[in-house]
Amino acid sequence: MTTLVIRNIAELTTNDPSIGDESSLGRLRDAAMVVDDQQVLWVGPNATAPDADESLDANGCAVIPGFVDSHTHLVFAGERSDEFEARMAGVHYDGGGIARTVDSTRAASIDDLREGTTKRFAELTAGGVTTVEIKSGYELTVEGEVRDLRLAEEFTTETTWLGAHVVPPEYRKDREGYIEVLTSSMLDACAPLAKWADVFCDRGAFSIDEARFILESARAKGLAPRLHANQLAHSGAIALGVELDCASVDHCTYLDDRDIDILSASATVATLLPGAEFSTRSPFPSARRLLDAGVTVALATDCNPGSSYVTSMAFVIALAVREMAMSVDEALWASTKGGALALRRDDVGHLGLGARADFAVLDGSRAAHLAYRPGGNVVAQTFRATFTATDVST
Ligand SMILES: [Zn+2]
């Protein structure tokens, strides 16, 4: 196995509090790191770096753990830029455009779907993402959801069945009939292909009781629950997510004090998706209130064609810092370690010894450049440990 030493790192963020400055960022200055093609073998001062088979000079730049993008809808066809333009002109977002993407995705060939997903995956990777969660949810038929999850499996082990995205048009007058399909034939077909089950629990999508029934049915088939919660309204979905021990409740655009109390006493991560607030001109959630209450916060892109066509975690960090009162370090941690916790993973999101060798070299001496230079290419190089499709832990 080939080893690689990265020398002359001005600022190394490990997210391992036992390393460096002993903060949650585990930060070392004037550092070096040794990896093989699987894991981190050594971190320490540049002056004492051991030799390795190969050497890379970071040339005074910063190194961070690879981003863990814990919420994407990467498998889709078509685009909805007209809706974005309308929203910017004052039209309110209500999630109603999802059916348009369902139409275009159902009509797409597998080759076209793969090509689009590959392009978006490459954009994420170039921007420093090394672990990505991918949801189904744009076909909403048994065969279609299976097709989309099989495609997602080509890119990640973090696959999520989102058959309960919305009720598809053909079931609009028979939601009970769709929920019956969801929790029987669709779940049976999709469970072997997914690690997670997700439900869009919100106004215009699925109710609290429907979401509980769908997620409990999925859990009985071995899928772990997560939830789209409180994007459009105070729906009670946060409490449901904690009740079901969801790894993460995502969006949290609308939060009240009770939601924050419930989250702070739980192991459920609050995943914030500021690309969605940006793209729908919605109020940003208060990350500050969550952090001050001790809630674990993650940041993700929510890449989808309707409400957040975003493939840059640096842009997400910039929004979190500028619009949600997070410090740069809090946003960096939330998009790496926070994302890992939202996927209940301890092997990614940090660069402690034994962590996966997933990291990014920045074009800049400090991680702060991620938010300080929005729109620029701050991630210079992304390193990803050899991808293996054998570690799906359902
Ligand atoms: Zn989403």
Boltz pocket constraint, residues with backbone or C-beta under 6 A from the ligand:
constraints:
  - pocket:
      binder: B
      contacts: [[A, 71], [A, 72], [A, 73], [A, 228], [A, 302], [A, 304]]
      max_distance: 6.0
